[in-house]
Amino acid sequence: MSTPPIQALVSSILVAVVVPGLVSAQRYTARSFEAPTYRLGTLPGQDLWSGQDGWIFLGGATASAQVQNTQVKSGAQAVTWDAAAIGPAGSVGELRRNELFTFGTDVMDVEFDFRLDSSTNPSAAWIFISQSFPHPCSELYRWIVRADGEVWMRQGTNCVSTTWQHTGVRLARDTWLHARTTVDVTNDRVELHVDGALVATSNVTAMSPFPDHGFTQVFCDQSGDDRLHLDNFQVRTRARSALALSVDLETVDSTARAELLFRLHANATRAGRPYVLLASLAGTSPGTNLPGNLVLPLNADGLTVAMLAPLPTAAFQAFQSRFDPNGASTARFDSQVALPALAGSTMHFAYLPLAPLDAVSEPVVVRWQ
């Protein structure tokens, strides 16, 4: 039996996206290192009050981490952390992002784009950690990129015997990669995805499921002469029932061509299935009722309905497409031209997997200035 065309599946939900429902607001925070929140120059401070937007530096020279505009993944600015500038060769440095909110029973996603430069003396490891408070026993996960590029994921905690999963996955240098770490405390599972592919899993390494998330940290261990570039750093929680969605830029300049990258994560059980990514100018609450007692976290409006029709592929790339074998996808919006009429407006986006329609994603926001 052949699979129905995506357009026929999209048309089949046209009549559904008209009735308001009820959806709780999702907690979402994104940091793309863009102005005006971030200024060119030193990123961190050495305490909770200095630095930029909650970033602090522990150990080594604070000037080694800079907001810059020459090596970026998207937008106009990113961060470069120069290992050679931390201090003497073999030093250890830490960048910490304070992101305090109640973890509860939701799922936490930590996402960022990163690029490691080639070098003659690479650092022994770049280490990525999230923990509830500054104590090793509260770590939720720890994964590293070693000098040879291999990814290791820790099993267990620093407070008991530690076992490392040697994934055999080696990451390329001199190219931008996307990391997504998902923490589900209730189900005791951590997943690490790189460019949409599942690289490693582990248990939640904290000795007990602490209710709050406190810090996300990046370490340089035994510094060499390489550099780590960071962009689009995001920490957020979502309802366990909501599929993951992120966008690289939350604020868009309406006076210039706008380009946005969306990342859809629906897990491998939905591999190959079609989906549709939708938008609304009318907000997310109370949402829109769908068949199967689902609630789309968008207030359906004229924009939503228009996006259910055939879309121009140059502007809306993969907004109506299929998930890859990992149940992931990327979609791009390219305005082609400036859209000054959108200045001051706010768009929300969410997606629906189809055939069958059995879930909805979390919403993300894009503000036009």
N, C-alpha and C positions, 0 to 999 in steps of 0.2 A: 504494500500500500504506500503510495507516494506521500511525501510530506507536503501539506498545503503551502502555497507561496506565502512569504512573510506578509505581503500586502493584504492578502485575504484575511490573515489572522489579525492584522492591525484593524482592518475594517470591521471585523466582528465585534470589537469592543467599543466602536464609536458610540453606540447607544448607551453604554454603561457609564461613560465618563461625564455624567451630568448631574448626579444626585449627591448633595453634601453628606458626609459621614462624620466620623470622629477619629482623630488621630492625635496621639500625644506628641508634644514637641520633642525633637531629637536634640541632644547636646552635641555641639559640633564646634571644634576650634581648628583653624588653619592658619599657618604662618608661612607666607611665601617669600619673606625677606624683602618685600617691596616697600618703597617709600609710600606714605610718610611715617609709618610705624618704625621702619628701620632707616638708619642713616648710614651713608658710606663711612667706613672706618671701623674701629675696633668693635666687635660684637659684644663681648661679655664684660661683666664687672666681677668683683671678687666677693660680693655679698648679695643678699636678696633684694637690694634696693638700687644698686648701680647696674650698668650694662643696659642692654636693649631687650625689652619685652620678656623679662624673666630669665634670660641667659646669664649664667655665671661661669667663671673659669676657676678651677681649683688645681694648682700646681703648674709651675712654669710661667712663661711670659704671656700676659693677657693679649698683647699685640699680635700673637701668632694667629689669632682668629679674626678675620676681617670681612666685613660686608663689602663686596666689590661688584663691579658691573661689566667685567670682561669675560668671565667664565660662568655662564648661567645655563640652566636647563630650560627655563621658561620665564616670561616676564623680563624685567630689566636688571634684577639684582639677585645675588646668591651669596653664600658664605664660603670662604676658603680658609682651611686650617692647615698651616704650614708646619709640618713636624720639625723641620730643621730650626724653626724659630722658637720652639718651646723652651729650649735650653740646651745644655750639653748633650751630645749624642748618647742615646740610651735612656733619656729622661722619660717620665710618664706625665701625661697631661690629661685633664678631664674638662669637657664641656658639659654643663648640666642645664637642662631646661626645666624650670619649675612649672608644673601644670597640675594644679591642685583642684580636684573635684571628686565627688562621691562616686565610687566605682559601682557599688551595689551589686546587682545580679546581671548587669549588662555585659556586653562584650566590648573590650577595648581594642582599638586599632591604632597602631603607630606606623605612619607612612612617611617616607621621604625619598627624594631622588639623590643619588650620590655618585661621585666619580672619583676614582683613585688614579693619580698620575703615575706613570712609570718613573723609576728612579734607579740610580746605581746602588743605593743602600736603603731598601724599603724597610719601614718600621716592622717590628716583629709581629704586631697585630693591631688592628683597629677593632675596638670592642663596643658593642651596642647593648645597653642594659635599660630595663625599666624596673623601678622598685617603689614600694609604698612609702618608705622613709629611709633616711641615710643609715642603713644597717644591712649587711650582706644577707641576713636571714629573711629580709623582706623582698628580695629580688623576685620578680615575676618571670623573667627570662634573661638569658645572656647568650648572645651569638657573636662570633668574631670572623673577621677576614684576616687570614694569616699572610705572612710576607709572600708566600707563593701563590696567593689568591684563593686558597681553599677556604670554604665556609665550614666552621665547626659550630655546633649547637650544644649547649650544656644541658646535662640531665642531672638533677639533684641540686643541692644548695652548697654554698660555701661553708655551712655549719655542719655538714656531714660529708661523706665521701663524694667526690665530684667525678662524674663520667662525662666524657665528651663524645658526641656523635660526629665522626669524621664523614662528612657528606660526600666527599669525592667531587663536589661541584667547585670548579675554579672560575672565579669571576675575571672577566677581561678588564684590563686597565685602559685608561685613556678613552673611556666611553661612559656615557651616563646610564645608570641602572636605577631601577625602582625597587625599593624594599618595602614590604608590608608585613608587620608582625601582629598577629591576632592573639589576644589573650582571653580565654574563656575560663574563669576561675571555677565556676560551678561544675563544669565538665572536666576540669583539670587537664586542659589542653592548650598548648601554644603551637601556632603554625607560623612558619617563615616562608613568605613568597618573594621571589625575585623575578621581576618582569612578568608577573602573573603566574609563574610556575611554582608549585610547592617544592621547596628545597629541603626543609627539615621540619620535624615535629618534636615536641617534648612535653613533659608534664609542667604544670605551673610550679616553679621551683621554690616559691615561698613555703615556709614550714606550715603555714595555715593560710586560708584565703582572707587576707586582710581586706577590709571593706573600702579602702581608699587607695587611689593612685597618687603618688606624690612627685616623682622625678623620672625624667628620661635622660640618660647619660650616654655620652660618647667618650671613649678613652683612646688615647694613643699610647701603646705599651712599647717601651724600648724604642724611642723615636729614632727615625732615620732621616732621609732627606726627601721623602715623598710628601704629597699634599692630598688632603681630602676636601672635596667640594660638596657642599650640602645645599639643597634647594627644596622648596615646597614641603617643609617639615610640618607634620600634622599629628596631633594626638586627640582622639575623640572616643566617646562611647556611643554605642548604638544598641537598640533592643535586640535581643537574641533572635527574634523572629524576622528582623529586617536584614535584607541583603545589603552588602557593603557597596558604597559609591563614594568616589572622591573626585574633586576637580582641582587642577593645579593652581588656578588663580581665582580668588574670591572677589577681587576688585578689578574692574576692567575700565580702560580709558575709552570713553565713547567718541573721542575726537580722532582716534586712530584705528587702523585695522585691528580687530580683536581676534585672538586665537586662543582657544581653550581646549585642554585635554581632559577628558573624563575617563576614569578607570572603574570598570564594573567587575565585581567579584561575586559570583553566584555559586561557587564551589563545583567540584567535578561531577556531581550528580546531574547537573544541567548542561553538561558538555554537548555541544552541537545544537542546542535548542535555540529557537529564535527569541528575540527580545525587541522591545521598543523603548527608547529613552525619550521622555516627555518633559515639558517645561510649563510653568505657569507664572504669570505676573501678579496673581491674586493671593499668594501666600500658601501656607501649608495646613492651616487649621481652620475649620474642622476636617478638611480633607474630602475625598470623594469616594463614595461607596462603589465597590466592584462586585461582580459575582463571586460566590464562594466565601462570603462574609469578610472579604478583604477590603482594606481602606487604603487607597492611594494617597500618600502624604502631599498632595497638591490640591488646591482649590481649582477645579477645572474651569478654564476660561477659553476665550477665543484662540489664544496661542496653543493651548493644549490640544484642542480639536484640530487646529491647522496642522499640528505635528503628527497627527494620525493619518494624514493624507500623504501621497508621495512627496518626498523631500528632495530638494536640489542637492546632489551628492557633493558638489564643490563646497557648499556651506555646511552641510550636516553629514559628515562622513561617519558611517557606521552607527547612525542613530537608530536605524532599523536593520539589524543584522543578526548574526548568530554567535553564540559563545564558542570559544576555542576548546580544545580537548581538556583544558584545566577548568572550564567553566568560567573563564574570564574573558574580558574584551576591553578594547579602548575605543573611544569615540571622540571625534574632533569637531569643534565648531569653528568655522573660519568665516568671519563676516565679509571678507574680501575688501570691504570699504569701511570708512568710519560711519558710525550710527549715532549722530548727535541727538536724535530724537529720543534715544533711550536714557539720556543723562538723568540721573536721579532715580531711576527705576531699579527694582530688585526682582530678579528671576530666581525661581527654585526649580530644581531638576530632580527627577526620580525615574526609575525604570521598572518595567514589568517583564518577567520571563513569560513566554507563551508556549502553547501546545504541551502541557496545559498552563493556564493562568493559575498559578498556585502560590504566589508570593509577591511582595512588593519590596522595593529597596528603601533605604533611608533617603531623606532629601538632602541636597546640598544647595548652597546659596551662591549667587553671582550678583554683585552690585555694580551698576554702571555709574561712573562718575564723569 
